[in-house]
């Protein structure tokens, strides 16, 4: 009979209590997330930190709408919740804007609506 179990020398391997506890956050992921948020906050809207993280996000939405939409898609599901009896319904509208002028006008209108 061949024994396929790894021998434990007390430094890793499969044993009770080894590794990170189930459900605990990965420290590397948490550090990376914090670094990204800090960098965005220090960059701001003008590259010098104006309006902090919100300023950076507004600039990203104006200059890189695809990247901003990707971030928004990751954040929205975490922010929305419904009651058990009446779950939320989503209505998503996507507009394709062909020219830079149309895009600039749409971004300006959206920014005015935020204020």
Legacy VTK file of the C-alpha trace (Angstrom):
# vtk DataFile Version 3.0
C-alpha trace
ASCII
DATASET POLYDATA
POINTS 115 float
0.000 0.000 0.000
1.343 3.419 -0.987
0.835 6.333 1.363
-0.063 9.471 -0.695
-0.235 11.793 2.310
2.295 14.570 2.606
4.543 14.320 5.567
4.243 17.320 7.845
7.383 18.751 9.336
5.437 21.353 11.314
5.856 24.060 8.668
2.850 23.839 6.367
1.033 21.016 4.763
-2.421 19.726 5.507
-3.157 19.699 9.185
-5.848 21.068 11.475
-5.595 24.834 11.860
-3.135 25.312 8.982
-3.444 28.379 6.789
-5.696 31.396 6.875
-9.032 30.907 8.698
-11.998 30.464 6.350
-13.683 33.800 5.586
-10.811 35.977 6.757
-9.606 38.582 4.237
-6.404 38.063 2.305
-3.854 40.578 3.650
-2.250 41.143 0.236
-5.622 41.962 -1.355
-6.505 44.356 1.473
-3.130 46.125 1.187
-3.454 46.446 -2.594
-6.994 47.832 -2.307
-5.852 50.391 0.261
-2.891 51.416 -1.917
-5.112 51.884 -4.990
-7.632 54.006 -3.076
-4.877 56.112 -1.512
-3.219 56.699 -4.899
-6.538 57.744 -6.459
-7.273 60.075 -3.536
-3.858 61.723 -3.748
-4.205 62.106 -7.540
-7.658 63.676 -7.411
-9.280 65.499 -10.323
-6.256 67.593 -11.253
-3.368 65.216 -10.552
-2.591 67.139 -7.357
-5.317 65.718 -5.112
-8.140 68.204 -5.832
-11.467 66.741 -4.605
-9.715 63.522 -3.519
-11.158 60.164 -4.497
-14.389 61.659 -5.842
-12.410 64.043 -8.034
-10.364 61.161 -9.379
-13.500 59.150 -10.144
-15.097 62.119 -11.924
-11.973 62.587 -14.041
-11.886 58.857 -14.795
-15.555 58.944 -15.829
-14.842 61.845 -18.193
-11.591 60.597 -19.710
-11.917 56.797 -19.517
-15.636 55.940 -19.483
-15.062 52.221 -20.141
-12.734 51.873 -17.167
-15.145 53.840 -14.984
-18.101 51.703 -16.115
-16.114 48.596 -15.220
-15.484 49.929 -11.709
-19.115 50.959 -11.375
-20.202 47.462 -12.360
-18.139 46.024 -9.525
-19.397 48.481 -6.908
-23.122 48.662 -7.661
-23.992 45.067 -6.751
-22.428 45.676 -3.337
-24.451 48.847 -2.750
-27.927 47.718 -3.814
-30.189 45.454 -1.791
-33.890 44.759 -1.644
-36.377 43.301 0.777
-36.899 39.562 0.746
-40.509 40.104 -0.356
-39.737 42.676 -3.053
-36.307 42.302 -4.638
-34.808 45.154 -6.626
-35.339 45.330 -10.353
-32.657 46.835 -12.551
-33.206 48.903 -15.667
-29.919 49.409 -17.476
-29.591 51.737 -20.447
-26.479 51.810 -22.581
-25.903 54.643 -25.047
-23.216 54.474 -27.689
-21.768 57.945 -28.220
-19.908 58.204 -31.473
-18.206 61.580 -31.403
-16.008 63.287 -28.832
-18.375 66.271 -28.801
-21.361 64.057 -27.990
-19.390 62.290 -25.262
-18.241 65.585 -23.738
-21.805 66.922 -23.782
-23.138 63.744 -22.134
-20.451 63.812 -19.437
-21.069 67.520 -18.761
-24.819 66.894 -18.440
-24.227 63.987 -16.064
-21.871 66.085 -13.933
-24.402 68.931 -13.769
-27.053 66.441 -12.667
-24.783 65.330 -9.800
-24.422 68.820 -8.372
LINES 1 116
115 0 1 2 3 4 5 6 7 8 9 10 11 12 13 14 15 16 17 18 19 20 21 22 23 24 25 26 27 28 29 30 31 32 33 34 35 36 37 38 39 40 41 42 43 44 45 46 47 48 49 50 51 52 53 54 55 56 57 58 59 60 61 62 63 64 65 66 67 68 69 70 71 72 73 74 75 76 77 78 79 80 81 82 83 84 85 86 87 88 89 90 91 92 93 94 95 96 97 98 99 100 101 102 103 104 105 106 107 108 109 110 111 112 113 114
